Amino acid sequence: MLSTRRIMVATSQARRTSQPMAVLTLAVLLAGSTACADRTPGMRAAAVGERRSDGLHGISPATPAPKPALDLTGTDGRPFDLRATTAGLVTLVYFGYTHCRDVCPATMADLAQAMGELDPAVRARVRVVFVSTDPARDTPAVLAAWLHHFDPGFGFYGLTGPFAQVRAQAQALGVDVEQPRTRADGVVEQNQEADVLAFGRDGRLALRYPPGTQITDYIHDLQVLAAQGATP
C-alpha cells in the first residue's frame, strides 16, 4: 500500500506544478508498492524523527570520501565531469534506473519536493545527479525525458555510461549496484536499494540518506550544507 506521506507529496506537487507533470508523477508513484519499507540501517531514525547530536538528520558516512569525477555522459550526449561541474555546490548523487517502478521515481519526487521548498538562494547552491545503473536502456535522451517529469528547472543532471564503470564508482562510495538481468520471458529485472549521497560544498561526502528518508529531513540538511563554505 502506498503510504499517506507519498500521497501527500504527490498532492502537494500537483498544486504547485502543471497538471500534466503532476498527474504523471503521481502515476509513477502509485505504480510502486512496498519497495521503500524499513530495510536499511538508519532509516528508522529518519522516519520517526530522531536527531543526530550535531543537528543534521542524515547518516554520517564511515569515511568522508571525495566527490568522484565519474566522467560519464550527460543528457546532452557530452562528457560530464561531476567534480568540475558541481564544484562549490552541495551535490546529491543517486544511483538508479528509469525503468524502476517504485523507489527510484519516489526518491526523485522527494528530492524535487525538497528542492521546491528551499529558498531560491539556497536552491542555487544545490544540484541533484541521477546516475543510471541500466545504461543499455537509459540513453541520454531517455534520461532527459524521464528527469523532466521531476525537475521543473532546479538543476537535475542525468548521467549514463558503461555499466562496469558505473558499478566500480558506486562501490567505491559504498553503494551496491546489481547488473540488470533478463528473465526467460524477456522482462529485465534489477534490484535497487541505493542511498542518496550528499556531498558538501567542500567536495567531500557529508551525509547518506536511505530509502524512505523524510522530505523535511532533506530540507533541513540542505539548508545547513548550503550555508557551509566551499573549500577555496
C-alpha beads as a LAMMPS data file, in Angstrom:
LAMMPS data file: protein, C-alpha beads

232 atoms
231 bonds

1 atom types
1 bond types

-500.0 500.0 xlo xhi
-500.0 500.0 ylo yhi
-500.0 500.0 zlo zhi

Masses

1 110.0

Atoms # bond

1 1 1 0.000 0.000 0.000
2 1 1 1.272 3.454 -0.839
3 1 1 1.988 5.445 2.317
4 1 1 0.000 8.520 3.255
5 1 1 3.206 10.528 3.021
6 1 1 3.691 9.551 -0.626
7 1 1 0.140 10.553 -1.492
8 1 1 0.579 13.873 0.301
9 1 1 3.821 14.504 -1.632
10 1 1 2.135 13.897 -4.971
11 1 1 -0.866 16.024 -3.980
12 1 1 1.387 18.877 -2.900
13 1 1 3.255 18.702 -6.193
14 1 1 0.002 18.766 -8.112
15 1 1 -0.931 22.083 -6.511
16 1 1 2.367 23.701 -7.406
17 1 1 3.161 22.311 -10.875
18 1 1 1.457 21.961 -14.211
19 1 1 -1.315 19.385 -14.402
20 1 1 0.433 17.009 -16.857
21 1 1 3.567 16.807 -14.711
22 1 1 1.591 16.315 -11.522
23 1 1 -0.545 13.556 -12.968
24 1 1 2.480 11.774 -14.439
25 1 1 4.454 11.981 -11.195
26 1 1 1.509 10.677 -9.202
27 1 1 1.088 7.808 -11.660
28 1 1 4.709 6.704 -11.282
29 1 1 4.477 6.842 -7.526
30 1 1 1.284 4.806 -7.485
31 1 1 2.898 2.143 -9.661
32 1 1 5.163 1.083 -6.756
33 1 1 4.222 -0.965 -3.737
34 1 1 6.400 -1.578 -0.677
35 1 1 9.925 -1.123 -2.005
36 1 1 10.590 1.687 0.464
37 1 1 9.936 -0.446 3.534
38 1 1 12.273 -0.083 6.508
39 1 1 15.075 -2.381 5.362
40 1 1 18.059 -0.034 5.529
41 1 1 20.121 0.725 8.679
42 1 1 19.395 4.246 9.843
43 1 1 16.082 4.652 8.031
44 1 1 14.068 4.278 11.225
45 1 1 15.846 7.283 12.737
46 1 1 14.858 9.415 9.755
47 1 1 11.293 8.098 9.767
48 1 1 10.476 8.630 13.440
49 1 1 12.215 11.960 13.814
50 1 1 15.230 11.105 15.944
51 1 1 18.074 13.567 15.502
52 1 1 21.874 13.382 15.466
53 1 1 23.868 15.241 18.100
54 1 1 25.215 17.719 15.518
55 1 1 21.702 18.712 14.447
56 1 1 21.845 17.105 10.996
57 1 1 19.311 14.464 10.036
58 1 1 21.273 12.330 7.570
59 1 1 23.659 9.481 8.385
60 1 1 27.359 10.269 8.717
61 1 1 29.474 8.126 6.365
62 1 1 32.209 5.968 7.855
63 1 1 34.647 7.733 5.525
64 1 1 34.048 11.229 4.065
65 1 1 35.100 10.162 0.571
66 1 1 35.866 12.844 -2.010
67 1 1 33.343 13.541 -4.744
68 1 1 34.205 11.382 -7.776
69 1 1 34.652 12.821 -11.246
70 1 1 32.515 9.943 -12.632
71 1 1 33.452 11.005 -16.191
72 1 1 30.224 9.728 -17.722
73 1 1 27.888 11.079 -20.413
74 1 1 25.285 13.758 -19.710
75 1 1 21.780 14.045 -21.129
76 1 1 23.163 16.272 -23.893
77 1 1 25.378 13.413 -25.085
78 1 1 28.563 15.180 -23.991
79 1 1 31.213 14.086 -21.474
80 1 1 30.286 15.099 -17.929
81 1 1 32.835 15.683 -15.164
82 1 1 30.846 15.672 -11.925
83 1 1 33.609 17.168 -9.821
84 1 1 34.214 20.093 -12.165
85 1 1 30.554 20.779 -12.998
86 1 1 29.386 20.855 -9.381
87 1 1 32.438 22.468 -7.764
88 1 1 31.447 24.525 -4.709
89 1 1 27.884 23.170 -4.727
90 1 1 26.023 20.761 -2.465
91 1 1 25.600 17.685 -4.662
92 1 1 23.058 14.897 -4.153
93 1 1 24.090 11.775 -6.072
94 1 1 21.697 8.874 -6.612
95 1 1 22.338 5.618 -8.491
96 1 1 19.162 4.255 -10.094
97 1 1 17.424 3.491 -13.381
98 1 1 14.459 4.921 -15.235
99 1 1 12.556 1.626 -15.542
100 1 1 12.449 1.296 -11.755
101 1 1 8.780 1.265 -10.715
102 1 1 8.989 2.397 -7.111
103 1 1 11.979 3.580 -5.100
104 1 1 13.754 5.495 -7.930
105 1 1 10.817 7.703 -9.002
106 1 1 9.750 8.087 -5.374
107 1 1 13.233 9.298 -4.430
108 1 1 13.386 11.749 -7.325
109 1 1 9.914 13.065 -6.445
110 1 1 11.000 13.548 -2.829
111 1 1 14.137 15.422 -3.859
112 1 1 12.130 17.614 -6.243
113 1 1 9.672 18.360 -3.427
114 1 1 12.506 19.221 -1.052
115 1 1 14.181 21.465 -3.638
116 1 1 10.894 23.241 -4.264
117 1 1 10.593 24.068 -0.569
118 1 1 14.033 25.685 -0.368
119 1 1 14.646 29.403 -0.599
120 1 1 15.854 30.160 -4.174
121 1 1 19.219 31.362 -2.838
122 1 1 19.730 28.015 -1.101
123 1 1 18.445 26.020 -4.061
124 1 1 21.011 27.719 -6.308
125 1 1 23.746 26.018 -4.269
126 1 1 22.316 22.502 -4.658
127 1 1 22.416 20.048 -7.561
128 1 1 20.809 16.613 -7.955
129 1 1 22.643 14.000 -10.027
130 1 1 20.944 10.782 -11.175
131 1 1 23.435 8.133 -12.319
132 1 1 21.939 5.301 -14.383
133 1 1 22.701 1.719 -13.416
134 1 1 20.959 0.486 -16.589
135 1 1 22.958 2.154 -19.384
136 1 1 21.733 -0.262 -22.056
137 1 1 18.250 1.272 -21.836
138 1 1 18.982 4.638 -20.230
139 1 1 20.351 6.573 -23.168
140 1 1 20.947 10.322 -22.742
141 1 1 17.602 11.024 -24.455
142 1 1 15.717 8.574 -22.212
143 1 1 17.311 10.078 -19.094
144 1 1 16.465 13.614 -20.192
145 1 1 12.802 12.752 -20.806
146 1 1 12.466 10.864 -17.500
147 1 1 14.091 13.554 -15.360
148 1 1 11.884 16.184 -16.983
149 1 1 8.934 14.691 -15.099
150 1 1 10.574 15.578 -11.776
151 1 1 12.749 18.615 -12.438
152 1 1 10.985 21.890 -13.277
153 1 1 14.346 23.640 -13.633
154 1 1 16.058 23.051 -10.296
155 1 1 19.230 21.644 -11.837
156 1 1 18.863 17.856 -12.077
157 1 1 21.620 16.130 -14.033
158 1 1 21.340 12.670 -15.623
159 1 1 24.442 10.576 -16.328
160 1 1 24.957 7.304 -18.165
161 1 1 27.950 5.233 -19.240
162 1 1 29.494 1.754 -19.263
163 1 1 27.979 -0.406 -16.539
164 1 1 31.331 -1.666 -15.252
165 1 1 32.489 1.907 -14.769
166 1 1 29.287 2.945 -13.001
167 1 1 29.376 -0.087 -10.699
168 1 1 33.043 0.442 -9.790
169 1 1 32.482 4.078 -8.856
170 1 1 29.281 3.266 -6.964
171 1 1 31.015 0.549 -4.961
172 1 1 33.837 2.947 -4.125
173 1 1 31.158 5.087 -2.454
174 1 1 29.637 2.139 -0.596
175 1 1 26.698 1.653 -2.972
176 1 1 25.961 -1.879 -4.174
177 1 1 24.834 -1.963 -7.803
178 1 1 23.472 -5.105 -9.444
179 1 1 23.714 -5.681 -13.177
180 1 1 20.327 -5.790 -14.954
181 1 1 19.288 -9.359 -15.792
182 1 1 16.797 -10.553 -18.401
183 1 1 14.320 -13.250 -17.381
184 1 1 13.163 -16.029 -19.690
185 1 1 10.033 -14.008 -20.502
186 1 1 12.130 -11.055 -21.612
187 1 1 11.446 -8.865 -18.577
188 1 1 14.540 -7.024 -17.318
189 1 1 14.998 -7.062 -13.543
190 1 1 17.335 -5.101 -11.299
191 1 1 17.252 -4.648 -7.538
192 1 1 17.607 -1.093 -6.259
193 1 1 18.209 -0.060 -2.651
194 1 1 20.649 2.841 -3.077
195 1 1 21.099 5.711 -0.647
196 1 1 21.118 9.355 -1.692
197 1 1 24.689 10.590 -1.200
198 1 1 25.097 14.228 -0.141
199 1 1 28.435 15.860 -0.901
200 1 1 29.132 19.146 0.855
201 1 1 30.397 22.280 -0.833
202 1 1 33.918 21.197 0.102
203 1 1 33.575 18.237 -2.267
204 1 1 33.508 15.507 0.372
205 1 1 30.768 13.012 1.245
206 1 1 28.875 14.568 4.141
207 1 1 25.699 12.511 4.610
208 1 1 23.814 9.450 3.372
209 1 1 20.030 9.177 3.144
210 1 1 18.452 5.692 2.954
211 1 1 15.240 4.988 1.028
212 1 1 12.242 6.433 2.828
213 1 1 14.015 9.464 4.282
214 1 1 11.521 12.203 5.084
215 1 1 11.338 15.256 2.822
216 1 1 11.635 17.524 5.863
217 1 1 14.996 15.899 6.681
218 1 1 16.330 16.762 3.229
219 1 1 15.048 20.328 3.534
220 1 1 16.660 20.841 6.927
221 1 1 20.065 19.413 5.990
222 1 1 20.306 21.072 2.586
223 1 1 19.929 24.474 4.203
224 1 1 22.737 23.660 6.632
225 1 1 25.050 22.217 3.972
226 1 1 24.401 25.108 1.580
227 1 1 25.353 27.602 4.307
228 1 1 28.721 25.934 4.896
229 1 1 31.587 27.401 2.914
230 1 1 33.265 25.716 -0.014
231 1 1 36.950 24.888 0.047
232 1 1 38.898 27.798 -1.507

Bonds

1 1 1 2
2 1 2 3
3 1 3 4
4 1 4 5
5 1 5 6
6 1 6 7
7 1 7 8
8 1 8 9
9 1 9 10
10 1 10 11
11 1 11 12
12 1 12 13
13 1 13 14
14 1 14 15
15 1 15 16
16 1 16 17
17 1 17 18
18 1 18 19
19 1 19 20
20 1 20 21
21 1 21 22
22 1 22 23
23 1 23 24
24 1 24 25
25 1 25 26
26 1 26 27
27 1 27 28
28 1 28 29
29 1 29 30
30 1 30 31
31 1 31 32
32 1 32 33
33 1 33 34
34 1 34 35
35 1 35 36
36 1 36 37
37 1 37 38
38 1 38 39
39 1 39 40
40 1 40 41
41 1 41 42
42 1 42 43
43 1 43 44
44 1 44 45
45 1 45 46
46 1 46 47
47 1 47 48
48 1 48 49
49 1 49 50
50 1 50 51
51 1 51 52
52 1 52 53
53 1 53 54
54 1 54 55
55 1 55 56
56 1 56 57
57 1 57 58
58 1 58 59
59 1 59 60
60 1 60 61
61 1 61 62
62 1 62 63
63 1 63 64
64 1 64 65
65 1 65 66
66 1 66 67
67 1 67 68
68 1 68 69
69 1 69 70
70 1 70 71
71 1 71 72
72 1 72 73
73 1 73 74
74 1 74 75
75 1 75 76
76 1 76 77
77 1 77 78
78 1 78 79
79 1 79 80
80 1 80 81
81 1 81 82
82 1 82 83
83 1 83 84
84 1 84 85
85 1 85 86
86 1 86 87
87 1 87 88
88 1 88 89
89 1 89 90
90 1 90 91
91 1 91 92
92 1 92 93
93 1 93 94
94 1 94 95
95 1 95 96
96 1 96 97
97 1 97 98
98 1 98 99
99 1 99 100
100 1 100 101
101 1 101 102
102 1 102 103
103 1 103 104
104 1 104 105
105 1 105 106
106 1 106 107
107 1 107 108
108 1 108 109
109 1 109 110
110 1 110 111
111 1 111 112
112 1 112 113
113 1 113 114
114 1 114 115
115 1 115 116
116 1 116 117
117 1 117 118
118 1 118 119
119 1 119 120
120 1 120 121
121 1 121 122
122 1 122 123
123 1 123 124
124 1 124 125
125 1 125 126
126 1 126 127
127 1 127 128
128 1 128 129
129 1 129 130
130 1 130 131
131 1 131 132
132 1 132 133
133 1 133 134
134 1 134 135
135 1 135 136
136 1 136 137
137 1 137 138
138 1 138 139
139 1 139 140
140 1 140 141
141 1 141 142
142 1 142 143
143 1 143 144
144 1 144 145
145 1 145 146
146 1 146 147
147 1 147 148
148 1 148 149
149 1 149 150
150 1 150 151
151 1 151 152
152 1 152 153
153 1 153 154
154 1 154 155
155 1 155 156
156 1 156 157
157 1 157 158
158 1 158 159
159 1 159 160
160 1 160 161
161 1 161 162
162 1 162 163
163 1 163 164
164 1 164 165
165 1 165 166
166 1 166 167
167 1 167 168
168 1 168 169
169 1 169 170
170 1 170 171
171 1 171 172
172 1 172 173
173 1 173 174
174 1 174 175
175 1 175 176
176 1 176 177
177 1 177 178
178 1 178 179
179 1 179 180
180 1 180 181
181 1 181 182
182 1 182 183
183 1 183 184
184 1 184 185
185 1 185 186
186 1 186 187
187 1 187 188
188 1 188 189
189 1 189 190
190 1 190 191
191 1 191 192
192 1 192 193
193 1 193 194
194 1 194 195
195 1 195 196
196 1 196 197
197 1 197 198
198 1 198 199
199 1 199 200
200 1 200 201
201 1 201 202
202 1 202 203
203 1 203 204
204 1 204 205
205 1 205 206
206 1 206 207
207 1 207 208
208 1 208 209
209 1 209 210
210 1 210 211
211 1 211 212
212 1 212 213
213 1 213 214
214 1 214 215
215 1 215 216
216 1 216 217
217 1 217 218
218 1 218 219
219 1 219 220
220 1 220 221
221 1 221 222
222 1 222 223
223 1 223 224
224 1 224 225
225 1 225 226
226 1 226 227
227 1 227 228
228 1 228 229
229 1 229 230
230 1 230 231
231 1 231 232
